[in-house]
Amino acid sequence: MEPMTARPELRRCGLLNRRTIAFAAIIMLAALLFGRALPYDWVWDDSTVRLNPIFQGPLLDGVWATQHDHLQINLKEMKGIRAGHDSWRPLMYLSYRLDVALAGMSAPAMRLHNLLLALLAVLLLYRLARIWLEDERAALAAAVLFALHPVHIAPIIYVSGRGDLQAGMLALVAALAALRGEEA
């Protein structure tokens, strides 16, 4: 009897290599770890999203709006404190509006979006670690540590933590782009 081998077309596209399997396992572990919190309702600072009118309405309305971060709602409730500046965060505003357009003002749906952003950041970090460390095992170890580190709990679980996830993800994209540019 011949030993079972992967179909050549699967081997060529890399679907069955160890790196892919290891990375899929990391993603599944992180999704299982953080995914347990998806069904819960709003927590702590999430009122800054739930009560903020800038995140509600048609998808593209409000993208050009500015406000004192997304905490302006809470600042208005405090006597004697005024916003010192306005900020413009179109990517964050658009991402919350997309959630509202797809699933309504739903904490679990917004938390799922945060989890997907975190998993994308794990993928980006893994790619960056492969370039920097030039060692597959070290890159996988870095990705495991990054994916399962408890520091990620707040930005994933708190719906209002999306800005941190986006900033981290875009910093990883910038680092990858810089390395790619250096190689060219």
Solvent accessible surface area in square Angstrom, and as a share of the most:
residue,aa,sasa,rsa
1,M,242,1.08
2,E,150,0.67
3,P,112,0.71
4,M,193,0.86
5,T,105,0.61
6,A,29,0.23
7,R,141,0.51
8,P,75,0.47
9,E,81,0.36
10,L,41,0.20
11,R,137,0.50
12,R,186,0.68
13,C,82,0.49
14,G,18,0.17
15,L,100,0.50
16,L,87,0.43
17,N,63,0.32
18,R,214,0.78
19,R,93,0.34
20,T,53,0.31
21,I,102,0.52
22,A,31,0.24
23,F,28,0.12
24,A,46,0.36
25,A,43,0.33
26,I,8,0.04
27,I,39,0.20
28,M,123,0.55
29,L,94,0.47
30,A,1,0.01
31,A,31,0.24
32,L,126,0.63
33,L,73,0.37
34,F,8,0.04
35,G,18,0.17
36,R,180,0.66
37,A,17,0.13
38,L,39,0.19
39,P,99,0.63
40,Y,139,0.53
41,D,99,0.51
42,W,52,0.18
43,V,47,0.27
44,W,207,0.73
45,D,76,0.39
46,D,0,0.00
47,S,27,0.18
48,T,0,0.00
49,V,0,0.00
50,R,91,0.33
51,L,88,0.44
52,N,1,0.01
53,P,92,0.58
54,I,18,0.09
55,F,0,0.00
56,Q,73,0.32
57,G,41,0.39
58,P,91,0.57
59,L,65,0.32
60,L,123,0.61
61,D,80,0.42
62,G,27,0.26
63,V,16,0.09
64,W,193,0.68
65,A,36,0.28
66,T,70,0.41
67,Q,18,0.08
68,H,29,0.13
69,D,30,0.15
70,H,20,0.09
71,L,75,0.37
72,Q,43,0.19
73,I,30,0.15
74,N,47,0.24
75,L,34,0.17
76,K,144,0.61
77,E,126,0.57
78,M,104,0.46
79,K,197,0.84
80,G,87,0.84
81,I,81,0.41
82,R,212,0.77
83,A,39,0.31
84,G,74,0.71
85,H,105,0.47
86,D,89,0.46
87,S,24,0.16
88,W,120,0.42
89,R,84,0.31
90,P,39,0.25
91,L,84,0.42
92,M,4,0.02
93,Y,0,0.00
94,L,59,0.29
95,S,11,0.07
96,Y,0,0.00
97,R,9,0.03
98,L,70,0.35
99,D,9,0.05
100,V,27,0.16
101,A,64,0.50
102,L,139,0.69
103,A,52,0.40
104,G,32,0.30
105,M,59,0.26
106,S,32,0.20
107,A,2,0.02
108,P,50,0.31
109,A,29,0.23
110,M,0,0.00
111,R,0,0.00
112,L,80,0.40
113,H,34,0.15
114,N,0,0.00
115,L,7,0.04
116,L,101,0.50
117,L,21,0.11
118,A,8,0.07
119,L,24,0.12
120,L,77,0.38
121,A,8,0.06
122,V,6,0.03
123,L,68,0.34
124,L,23,0.11
125,L,34,0.17
126,Y,7,0.03
127,R,95,0.35
128,L,5,0.02
129,A,7,0.06
130,R,79,0.29
131,I,45,0.23
132,W,153,0.54
133,L,87,0.43
134,E,154,0.69
135,D,70,0.36
136,E,59,0.26
137,R,202,0.74
138,A,36,0.28
139,A,0,0.00
140,L,32,0.16
141,A,62,0.48
142,A,30,0.23
143,A,0,0.00
144,V,58,0.33
145,L,121,0.60
146,F,52,0.22
147,A,2,0.02
148,L,57,0.28
149,H,76,0.34
150,P,88,0.55
151,V,100,0.57
152,H,27,0.12
153,I,86,0.43
154,A,45,0.35
155,P,22,0.14
156,I,1,0.00
157,I,32,0.16
158,Y,67,0.26
159,V,0,0.00
160,S,13,0.09
161,G,10,0.09
162,R,0,0.00
163,G,18,0.18
164,D,99,0.52
165,L,13,0.06
166,Q,13,0.06
167,A,63,0.49
168,G,34,0.33
169,M,22,0.10
170,L,86,0.43
171,A,63,0.49
172,L,23,0.11
173,V,66,0.38
174,A,60,0.46
175,A,27,0.21
176,L,15,0.08
177,A,61,0.47
178,A,68,0.53
179,L,28,0.14
180,R,110,0.40
181,G,51,0.49
182,E,141,0.63
183,E,116,0.52
184,A,121,0.94
